[in-house]
Amino acid sequence: MQNKVRIVLVNTSHPGNIGAAARAMKNMGLADLYLVAPKQYPSPEAVSRAAGATDILDNAVVVDSLEEALADCQLVIGTSARERHIPCPLVDPRQAVDLVFEEQLETAFVFGREDRGLTNEELQRCHYHVHIPSVEDFSSLNLGAAVQVIAYELRMKGLLIADAPVVAPKWDVPAATVEQLDFFLEHLEKVLTKTEFLDPKAPRKVMTRFRRLYQRAQLDQQEVGMLRGMLTAVEKCTKVD
């Protein structure tokens, strides 16, 4: 299961935290590290803090945007320290890991900036938010420690079910990737705007709520194709360009 899980660090400020995250991953058998626009990388400090997990750093994928890091993922779980204006399903680390093993999908755990975490827009790209229930009067975790918590839970779950019977994935068609869902939502927004369901001058949070709806549904690739075919039919009937 570990080869289906990637750790994504967004806009990390301190290279030592990248090294600490790599060490935490190596300790628990994870290998795939994605870095979204790190402030300073590569760095000797990252290598020093990795303490031997330099293979994780050497193979890290550095990208410019979160969209690139998540494009081929099917399940995205973002870390969040607080409730948001438009809430998404909130889970603790153990529940998040249960989802990973139950769904058996290409999964990303996304960690935000050291000083302010993930933006609302970034969290809206996540199917679930995971909250580490630290004490209220000292709730801020170091980035490496937060990665360690998630990696540890993944390791423990893997050990727990190592001798259990293999359960076939529930999908008869592969689950849709983040990129496929993004293309569908762009298509949907275009049609809703052209048919005047959506007013681009006052969109409110309509598309945000549609994103949450379809992420919650966890569409497969055939379902996304059907929905896009439906939108294309609407375009033809209404002569939408």
Secondary structure as a PSIPRED ss2 file (coil, helix, strand):
# PSIPRED VFORMAT (PSIPRED V4.0)

   1 M C   1.000  0.000  0.000
   2 Q H   0.000  1.000  0.000
   3 N H   0.000  1.000  0.000
   4 K H   0.000  1.000  0.000
   5 V E   0.000  0.000  1.000
   6 R E   0.000  0.000  1.000
   7 I E   0.000  0.000  1.000
   8 V E   0.000  0.000  1.000
   9 L E   0.000  0.000  1.000
  10 V E   0.000  0.000  1.000
  11 N C   1.000  0.000  0.000
  12 T C   1.000  0.000  0.000
  13 S C   1.000  0.000  0.000
  14 H C   1.000  0.000  0.000
  15 P H   0.000  1.000  0.000
  16 G H   0.000  1.000  0.000
  17 N H   0.000  1.000  0.000
  18 I H   0.000  1.000  0.000
  19 G H   0.000  1.000  0.000
  20 A H   0.000  1.000  0.000
  21 A H   0.000  1.000  0.000
  22 A H   0.000  1.000  0.000
  23 R H   0.000  1.000  0.000
  24 A H   0.000  1.000  0.000
  25 M H   0.000  1.000  0.000
  26 K H   0.000  1.000  0.000
  27 N H   0.000  1.000  0.000
  28 M C   1.000  0.000  0.000
  29 G C   1.000  0.000  0.000
  30 L C   1.000  0.000  0.000
  31 A C   1.000  0.000  0.000
  32 D E   0.000  0.000  1.000
  33 L E   0.000  0.000  1.000
  34 Y E   0.000  0.000  1.000
  35 L E   0.000  0.000  1.000
  36 V E   0.000  0.000  1.000
  37 A C   1.000  0.000  0.000
  38 P C   1.000  0.000  0.000
  39 K C   1.000  0.000  0.000
  40 Q C   1.000  0.000  0.000
  41 Y C   1.000  0.000  0.000
  42 P C   1.000  0.000  0.000
  43 S C   1.000  0.000  0.000
  44 P H   0.000  1.000  0.000
  45 E H   0.000  1.000  0.000
  46 A H   0.000  1.000  0.000
  47 V H   0.000  1.000  0.000
  48 S H   0.000  1.000  0.000
  49 R H   0.000  1.000  0.000
  50 A H   0.000  1.000  0.000
  51 A C   1.000  0.000  0.000
  52 G C   1.000  0.000  0.000
  53 A C   1.000  0.000  0.000
  54 T H   0.000  1.000  0.000
  55 D H   0.000  1.000  0.000
  56 I H   0.000  1.000  0.000
  57 L H   0.000  1.000  0.000
  58 D H   0.000  1.000  0.000
  59 N C   1.000  0.000  0.000
  60 A C   1.000  0.000  0.000
  61 V E   0.000  0.000  1.000
  62 V E   0.000  0.000  1.000
  63 V E   0.000  0.000  1.000
  64 D C   1.000  0.000  0.000
  65 S C   1.000  0.000  0.000
  66 L H   0.000  1.000  0.000
  67 E H   0.000  1.000  0.000
  68 E H   0.000  1.000  0.000
  69 A H   0.000  1.000  0.000
  70 L H   0.000  1.000  0.000
  71 A C   1.000  0.000  0.000
  72 D C   1.000  0.000  0.000
  73 C C   1.000  0.000  0.000
  74 Q C   1.000  0.000  0.000
  75 L E   0.000  0.000  1.000
  76 V E   0.000  0.000  1.000
  77 I E   0.000  0.000  1.000
  78 G E   0.000  0.000  1.000
  79 T E   0.000  0.000  1.000
  80 S C   1.000  0.000  0.000
  81 A C   1.000  0.000  0.000
  82 R C   1.000  0.000  0.000
  83 E C   1.000  0.000  0.000
  84 R C   1.000  0.000  0.000
  85 H C   1.000  0.000  0.000
  86 I C   1.000  0.000  0.000
  87 P C   1.000  0.000  0.000
  88 C C   1.000  0.000  0.000
  89 P C   1.000  0.000  0.000
  90 L E   0.000  0.000  1.000
  91 V E   0.000  0.000  1.000
  92 D C   1.000  0.000  0.000
  93 P H   0.000  1.000  0.000
  94 R H   0.000  1.000  0.000
  95 Q H   0.000  1.000  0.000
  96 A H   0.000  1.000  0.000
  97 V H   0.000  1.000  0.000
  98 D H   0.000  1.000  0.000
  99 L H   0.000  1.000  0.000
 100 V H   0.000  1.000  0.000
 101 F H   0.000  1.000  0.000
 102 E H   0.000  1.000  0.000
 103 E H   0.000  1.000  0.000
 104 Q C   1.000  0.000  0.000
 105 L C   1.000  0.000  0.000
 106 E C   1.000  0.000  0.000
 107 T E   0.000  0.000  1.000
 108 A E   0.000  0.000  1.000
 109 F E   0.000  0.000  1.000
 110 V E   0.000  0.000  1.000
 111 F E   0.000  0.000  1.000
 112 G C   1.000  0.000  0.000
 113 R E   0.000  0.000  1.000
 114 E C   1.000  0.000  0.000
 115 D C   1.000  0.000  0.000
 116 R C   1.000  0.000  0.000
 117 G E   0.000  0.000  1.000
 118 L C   1.000  0.000  0.000
 119 T C   1.000  0.000  0.000
 120 N H   0.000  1.000  0.000
 121 E H   0.000  1.000  0.000
 122 E H   0.000  1.000  0.000
 123 L H   0.000  1.000  0.000
 124 Q C   1.000  0.000  0.000
 125 R C   1.000  0.000  0.000
 126 C C   1.000  0.000  0.000
 127 H C   1.000  0.000  0.000
 128 Y E   0.000  0.000  1.000
 129 H E   0.000  0.000  1.000
 130 V E   0.000  0.000  1.000
 131 H C   1.000  0.000  0.000
 132 I C   1.000  0.000  0.000
 133 P C   1.000  0.000  0.000
 134 S C   1.000  0.000  0.000
 135 V C   1.000  0.000  0.000
 136 E H   0.000  1.000  0.000
 137 D H   0.000  1.000  0.000
 138 F H   0.000  1.000  0.000
 139 S C   1.000  0.000  0.000
 140 S C   1.000  0.000  0.000
 141 L C   1.000  0.000  0.000
 142 N C   1.000  0.000  0.000
 143 L H   0.000  1.000  0.000
 144 G H   0.000  1.000  0.000
 145 A H   0.000  1.000  0.000
 146 A H   0.000  1.000  0.000
 147 V H   0.000  1.000  0.000
 148 Q H   0.000  1.000  0.000
 149 V H   0.000  1.000  0.000
 150 I H   0.000  1.000  0.000
 151 A H   0.000  1.000  0.000
 152 Y H   0.000  1.000  0.000
 153 E H   0.000  1.000  0.000
 154 L H   0.000  1.000  0.000
 155 R H   0.000  1.000  0.000
 156 M H   0.000  1.000  0.000
 157 K H   0.000  1.000  0.000
 158 G H   0.000  1.000  0.000
 159 L H   0.000  1.000  0.000
 160 L H   0.000  1.000  0.000
 161 I C   1.000  0.000  0.000
 162 A C   1.000  0.000  0.000
 163 D C   1.000  0.000  0.000
 164 A C   1.000  0.000  0.000
 165 P C   1.000  0.000  0.000
 166 V C   1.000  0.000  0.000
 167 V C   1.000  0.000  0.000
 168 A C   1.000  0.000  0.000
 169 P C   1.000  0.000  0.000
 170 K C   1.000  0.000  0.000
 171 W C   1.000  0.000  0.000
 172 D C   1.000  0.000  0.000
 173 V C   1.000  0.000  0.000
 174 P C   1.000  0.000  0.000
 175 A E   0.000  0.000  1.000
 176 A C   1.000  0.000  0.000
 177 T C   1.000  0.000  0.000
 178 V H   0.000  1.000  0.000
 179 E H   0.000  1.000  0.000
 180 Q H   0.000  1.000  0.000
 181 L H   0.000  1.000  0.000
 182 D H   0.000  1.000  0.000
 183 F H   0.000  1.000  0.000
 184 F H   0.000  1.000  0.000
 185 L H   0.000  1.000  0.000
 186 E H   0.000  1.000  0.000
 187 H H   0.000  1.000  0.000
 188 L H   0.000  1.000  0.000
 189 E H   0.000  1.000  0.000
 190 K H   0.000  1.000  0.000
 191 V H   0.000  1.000  0.000
 192 L H   0.000  1.000  0.000
 193 T H   0.000  1.000  0.000
 194 K H   0.000  1.000  0.000
 195 T C   1.000  0.000  0.000
 196 E C   1.000  0.000  0.000
 197 F C   1.000  0.000  0.000
 198 L C   1.000  0.000  0.000
 199 D C   1.000  0.000  0.000
 200 P C   1.000  0.000  0.000
 201 K C   1.000  0.000  0.000
 202 A C   1.000  0.000  0.000
 203 P C   1.000  0.000  0.000
 204 R C   1.000  0.000  0.000
 205 K C   1.000  0.000  0.000
 206 V H   0.000  1.000  0.000
 207 M H   0.000  1.000  0.000
 208 T H   0.000  1.000  0.000
 209 R H   0.000  1.000  0.000
 210 F H   0.000  1.000  0.000
 211 R H   0.000  1.000  0.000
 212 R H   0.000  1.000  0.000
 213 L H   0.000  1.000  0.000
 214 Y H   0.000  1.000  0.000
 215 Q H   0.000  1.000  0.000
 216 R H   0.000  1.000  0.000
 217 A H   0.000  1.000  0.000
 218 Q C   1.000  0.000  0.000
 219 L C   1.000  0.000  0.000
 220 D E   0.000  0.000  1.000
 221 Q H   0.000  1.000  0.000
 222 Q H   0.000  1.000  0.000
 223 E H   0.000  1.000  0.000
 224 V H   0.000  1.000  0.000
 225 G H   0.000  1.000  0.000
 226 M H   0.000  1.000  0.000
 227 L H   0.000  1.000  0.000
 228 R H   0.000  1.000  0.000
 229 G H   0.000  1.000  0.000
 230 M H   0.000  1.000  0.000
 231 L H   0.000  1.000  0.000
 232 T H   0.000  1.000  0.000
 233 A H   0.000  1.000  0.000
 234 V H   0.000  1.000  0.000
 235 E H   0.000  1.000  0.000
 236 K H   0.000  1.000  0.000
 237 C H   0.000  1.000  0.000
 238 T H   0.000  1.000  0.000
 239 K C   1.000  0.000  0.000
 240 V C   1.000  0.000  0.000
 241 D C   1.000  0.000  0.000
